[in-house]
Amino acid sequence: MQATLSSKYQITIPAQLRRKFRLKPGMKLVFDEQAPDLRAQPQYDFDVEAMRGVLGAAKAFMPDKSAEAVLTMVRGYDRRKQ
């Protein structure tokens, strides 16, 4: 798969990759300057208010778990491994 760098140093990410990584217009990509090659990954915004709502909903399903226990479970989840 390839993309062409424009005169303004822009590329179009192929549709197959946009779907695979769920990229949306306006999302930011983070470049790894330490990598031996060019690497970029999406920067996901963390919305504290949305997370608070999720934790509140999770409490109904897991009344015996503390918020910290739920966060530990969420932090350990890696959607890329599924």
FIVEXFI-63498 format. One line per 4 residues: their letters; for each residue x, y, z of N, C-alpha, C. Coordinates in steps of 0.1 Angstrom, whole numbers, plus 5000, padded with zeros to 4 digits. Atoms other than C-alpha are relative to their C-alpha. Example, Ala and Ser with C-alpha at 12.3 -4.5 7.8 and 13.67 -1.06 7.14 Angstrom:
<rs>
AS = 5009 4988 5000 5123 4955 5078 5009 5012 5000  4991 4989 5000 5137 4989 5071 4992 5011 5008
</rs>
This chain:
<rs>
MQAT = 5009 4988 5000 5000 5000 5000 5009 5012 5000  4991 4988 5001 5014 5034 4992 4991 5013 4999  5006 4987 5001 5005 5071 4993 5010 5010 4995  4991 4990 5006 5020 5101 4975 5000 5013 5008
LSSK = 4998 4988 4992 5034 5131 4994 4997 5012 4990  5003 4989 5009 5019 5163 4979 5010 5011 5002  4990 4988 4999 5038 5196 4973 4998 5007 5014  5002 4994 4987 5023 5207 5007 5003 4990 5011
YQIT = 4996 5010 4991 5037 5176 5024 4988 4993 5007  5012 5007 4995 5002 5160 5028 4999 4987 4993  5003 5012 5007 4992 5125 5021 4985 4996 5003  5014 5006 4998 4958 5107 5017 5002 4986 5005
IPAQ = 4999 5014 4994 4955 5077 5040 4990 4991 4992  5009 5009 5008 4941 5048 5019 4987 4996 5009  5013 5003 4994 4904 5040 5027 5001 4988 5009  4999 5012 4993 4913 5005 5038 5006 5002 5014
LRRK = 4993 4997 4987 4936 5018 5066 4991 5009 5008  5009 4991 4992 4911 5046 5076 4989 4991 5007  5010 5009 4994 4885 5019 5082 5006 4991 5010  4994 5009 4991 4908 4995 5099 5003 5007 5013
FRLK = 4996 4993 4988 4920 5021 5124 4990 5010 5005  5011 4991 4996 4887 5040 5126 5004 5014 5000  4996 4986 5001 4902 5073 5115 4989 5008 4995  5011 4991 5003 4879 5102 5113 5007 5014 4996
PGMK = 4995 4987 5003 4884 5137 5097 5003 5008 5012  4997 4991 4989 4901 5161 5121 5008 4993 5011  4992 5007 4990 4918 5133 5142 5014 5004 4998  4985 4997 5000 4954 5139 5151 5007 4987 5000
LVFD = 4991 5011 5000 4982 5115 5144 5012 5003 5008  4988 4998 4992 5012 5111 5167 5011 4993 4993  4989 5007 5007 5045 5104 5150 5011 4997 5010  4990 5005 4991 5072 5084 5168 5014 5004 4994
EQAP = 4987 4995 5005 5105 5103 5162 5011 4990 5004  4989 5009 4995 5125 5075 5180 5000 4987 4991  5000 5012 5008 5114 5048 5155 5010 5001 4988  4990 5000 5011 5139 5038 5128 4993 5003 4986
DLRA = 5007 4996 5012 5112 5044 5102 4988 5009 5003  5011 4991 4997 5081 5066 5098 4988 4992 5006  5011 5007 4994 5054 5056 5122 4991 5011 5006  5010 4991 4995 5022 5073 5131 4988 4992 5006
QPQY = 5011 5007 4995 4993 5063 5153 4990 5011 5005  5010 4990 4997 4960 5080 5161 5001 5004 5015  5000 4995 4986 4958 5102 5192 4985 5001 5004  5014 5000 4996 4925 5095 5209 4999 5010 5012
DFDV = 5003 4990 4989 4911 5123 5230 4993 4992 5011  5005 5006 4988 4902 5113 5265 4990 5010 5006  5010 4991 4995 4869 5129 5276 4996 4996 5014  5002 5003 4986 4867 5130 5314 4985 4999 5003
EAMR = 5014 5001 4997 4830 5137 5314 4993 4988 4994  5005 5012 5006 4822 5109 5290 5004 4988 5009  4995 5012 4992 4843 5085 5311 4992 5000 5014  5007 5000 4987 4825 5096 5343 4986 4994 4997
GVLG = 5013 5006 5003 4792 5086 5326 5001 4985 4998  4997 5014 5002 4807 5053 5316 5001 4993 5013  4998 5006 4987 4818 5046 5351 4987 4999 5008  5013 5001 4994 4784 5055 5364 4991 4989 4995
AAKA = 5007 5011 5006 4768 5031 5340 5006 4986 5005  4994 5013 4996 4793 5004 5349 4997 4996 5015  5004 5002 4986 4784 5008 5386 4987 4992 5001  5013 5007 5000 4749 4995 5378 5003 4985 4997
FMPD = 4997 5014 5004 4764 4963 5362 5010 4993 5009  4990 5006 4991 4792 4958 5387 5000 5008 5014  5002 4992 4987 4779 4972 5421 5011 4996 5010  4990 5003 4990 4806 4953 5440 5014 5005 4997
KSAE = 4987 4995 5004 4835 4969 5421 5001 5015 5003  4998 4985 4997 4850 5003 5431 5004 5006 4986  4996 4992 5012 4857 5030 5405 5014 4997 4996  4986 5003 5002 4894 5023 5408 5001 4986 4993
AVLT = 4999 5013 5006 4888 4986 5400 4995 4999 4986  5006 4999 5013 4867 4994 5370 5011 5007 4991  4990 4994 5008 4894 5018 5357 5012 4991 4998  4989 5009 5002 4921 4992 5362 4996 4990 4989
MVRG = 5005 5009 5010 4900 4968 5341 5000 5007 4986  5001 4993 5013 4895 4994 5314 5014 5003 4995  4986 4996 5004 4932 5005 5314 5007 4987 4994  4994 5012 5004 4942 4969 5309 4995 4994 4986
YDRR = 5007 5004 5013 4919 4965 5278 5008 5006 4988  4994 4996 5013 4936 4967 5244 4992 4995 4988  5009 5004 5011 4912 4967 5215 5008 4995 4988  4992 5004 5012 4940 4961 5190 5003 4985 5001
KQ = 4997 5014 4999 4945 4926 5204 4988 4991 4997  5012 5008 5003 4909 4915 5195 4999 4998 4986
</rs>
